[in-house]
Amino acid sequence: MRLPKPRLPNLRLPTGWTAPRRIPQGAVALAAFTVAGLAAIGIATTAAEVIERRSVKAVNWVMAQEGITWVTATADGMLVTLTGTAPNEAARFRAVNLAGTVIDNDRVRDELAVTPVTQIEAPRFSVEMLRNDDGIQLIGLLPEGPDEQTLAMAAGELSRGIPVADMLEIAAYTPPSGWQPAFDFGLAALKLLPRSKISVAADSVTVTAIATSEAEKRTLESELARMRPEGLAVTIDISAPRPVITPFTLRFVKDAEGARFDACSADTEAARSRILAAAIAAGMEGKGSCTIGLGVPSPRWAEAAEAAIRAVTAIGSATVTFSDADVSLIAAEGTDQAAFDRAVGELKAALPASFSLDASLPRPATVAAGPAEFTATLAADGKVELRGRLTDDMVRAAVDSFAKVKFGAGKVYNATRLDPELPDGWPVRVLAGIEALGELEEGSLLVRQDTVEVSGVTGSQNARGRISQILSGKLGQGQTFKVAVRYDEERDPLAALPTPEECIATLDAILADQKITFPPGSAEIDAPTGQLMTRIADALNECTALPLEIAGHTDAQGSEEGNRALSQARADAILLALQGRRVEVSLMRAVGYGESRPIADNDSEEGREANRRIEFTLIGAPAAPTTAPANDATAAAPPADPAAPATGTATLLAAPLAPADAAACVANITALLARDKITFDPGSDDISDSSEALVTALAELLQQCPGKPIEVAGHTDSQGTSRNNLTLSEDRAKAVLVALKERGVDVSTMKAVGYGEDKPIADNGTEEGREANRRIEFTLIGAPAASPAAAAPADPQQAPPAPDQQAQAEAAATPALPAPEATPAATPETTPAAAPATPPDFSNDTSPSVAPQEKTLRPSPRPANNG
């Protein structure tokens, strides 16, 4: 059945209603695509961030697991960048590989840096060289090069067949700056010092050695200072034993001329002081001398000497002589018998048991007949006349031969006669007297049965002591002899050396002209004061090694601790400045006193300026009085005069005889010839009269080191033919050898060589150069010859100064002094200095001051006197 179609009611729209417009299908599609795109972007961004975070987290985790902290991982999308600095290339490669284990290798970007490779530091090169009589030991590390072979060859030559202990190692590195000069200096020191230890580093050399005598010690120190390269820090420590005195002699005389020592020996400083004090109490005037040495017969030597000197004083006019433990007391004629007996009895009671006494009181002569005599006269030209009586022909021949050996074969005139009735011991007395006469430049000898008298003039201050030693040793106990010797300074080739007092006076004059000043609060030496230090160094280089204290002082501004530290630093600076200028500082010390020793009032600027000072004083001299400030309980004294001479006296130990070491012996001779030279008559091999004293001085040096292989070389200038010059130079060398032999030198191991004009040391085109080339040289046979350039300075004034051989002579005119403290002042570490707990405060100190310059100056020697 078909249903009818429903009919909708006829709806009517409200009035004013408008039907909506239809949205286009294209707009709907665009909106849909936009929404979908934004959703995709958001999803992609979120996904990328998640991936980046996870990638960085994974890389950081694996790096942390392996302990790598220097890598920083950053992500940019799928890529992970590694940044940082790897310690080396292997660590960089490992870090990249580790990142590739947690993310794809293609996603890893390597931007790691690598620490630059630094050059491996070279090791510290050093060498220890030990040399003694048993051989040579070499220990250390040397840079690659010829040094090892050079050192081994030198050690082999020095060891004389004894195996060398070579424990050297080589490193293939470039030697540091300064190594070669230090090594060359150490090698030269090893050749010079037969018993030594030399430590060589690039910046310093330490030399420790043993010398045979005090004179050799000073010679070696002087030679090392001369060889030291400029700018190299060198520490020298050379010790020397005291001389052996045999016989151990003392001779004290008191007569109409006064009280005096003809000879004096002591075993210690204390003994010397006691003996000199006893002599002064007995009436001795001036400065006494007493040689300190080994060989004392009894530890109670000083006690015995004091007792003997008191006995001489009690008698009034007498002579006491010690020859080891034998004591001879001889009173003057006319001495009261009772006084003599009393003095002898007291002396016997006071002498220690080990001493034997022989006392005699000469009786007036009752026989008018002339006594037997032997006389010898030594003229100023070296000729000797022998007159008087001898026992027989054998004795006459012996005396004649001995005199010719002593004075020269062509200078002895023998006019003696024979007398078989002479007393026993006559030949011994004559020979001892001739040996004693040989110590003089001019004089006479008288030998009688009851006495031996030697009188004359000498150029050595030790001649009197040496003559007394010879006579007391040869004549025996109880024998009378008289020594009347006058010292003539003009005959002494070493007399030009200034005394310690003269050296101090020179320093005082320099400091009076200009004061040592420093910048405020500083210890650095500036240019103006550097010039002053050069003047002071030049003055000190003209002197012997002095035991000086360099004292630094400040004003009272600033802290006490800071002032002391500043004064110590300034004193050290002065010491180093002197050492840098090649001054011998082994006996010097630097001390800072701060404000503790004012010489003026610190309340005024003038007073503070006076208190800021550097002082030079002899160690052992009485300290100069200081002045308290005005606010102290004591009144202030006026400022000290800077030109005032140093108070007290200096003391130098008496130098022993010349060293027995061959190198030191030749060094002594070379230094002596640097001050004076042997000259000849023009075109002749005759030694000029003006050089006779110099030849005698050379003979004295050579007699103390006999048997040394020494070459006496003659040289001429280029004037004349080469052949004639060669002959003349050889004849002159032989003439010197003969003159030395005539003066008692053993020349069996010496040879004379002439080089003519072949080895000049200066320009023959000038008179000065020709004068320098005309010379006599002493060299050690077998030692490497110095080149002409090294052998002679460019300027004649630059010859090295003579070593301090005057110490013996000065000791005779110097009172006893306690030995200086063993304070090696050459380095700051050994200098007594305050060590403040806090850094010193220099802010309030306005003292001016000078620091050591690096410039090194050579000593300024005296010009050679060529006659």
Secondary structure, DSSP 4 states (H G I P E B T S, - for coil): -PPPPP------PPTT--PPPPPPHHHHHHHHHHHHHHHHHHHHHHHHHHHHHHHHHHHHHHHHHTT--SEEEEEETTEEEEEEEESSHHHHHHHHHHHHTTS-GGGEEEEEEEPPPPPPPPP--EEEEEEETTEEEEEEEEESSTHHHHHHHHHHHHHTTSPPEEEEEEE-SPPPTTHHHHHHHHHHHHHH-SSEEEEEESSEEEEEEE-SSHHHHHHHHHHHHHHPPTT-EEEEEEE-PPPB-SS-EEEEEEETTEEEEEE-EESSHHHHHHHHHHHHHTTB-S----EE-B--S-TTHHHHHHHHHHHHHHHSSEEEEEETTEEEEEEPTT--HHHHHHHHHHHHHHS-TT-EEEEE-PPPP---SPPP-EEEEE-TTS-EEEEEEESSHHHHHHHHHHHHHHH-GGGEEEEEEE-TTPPTTHHHHHHHHHHHHTT-SEEEEEE-SS-EEEEEEES-TTHHHHHHHHHHHHH-TT--EEEEEEE-GGG-TTTTSPPHHHHHHHHHHHHHHS-----TT-----HHHHHHHHHHHHHHHTSPPP-EEEEEE--S-S-HHHHHHHHHHHHHHHHHHHHHTT---TT-EEEEEETSS-SS-TTSHHHHHHHSEEEEEETTSPPPPP---TTSSSPPPPPPPTTSPPSS----PPP-SPPSSHHHHHHHHHHHHHHB---B-TTS-PBPGGGHHHHHHHHHHHHTSTT--EEEEEE--SSS-HHHHHHHHHHHHHHHHHHHHHTT---TTEEEEEEETSS-SS-TTSHHHHHHHSEEEEEETTSPPPPHHHHS-SSGGGSPPPPS-THHHHHTTS---PPPP---TTSGGGS-----SS----TT---------S------PPPPB--
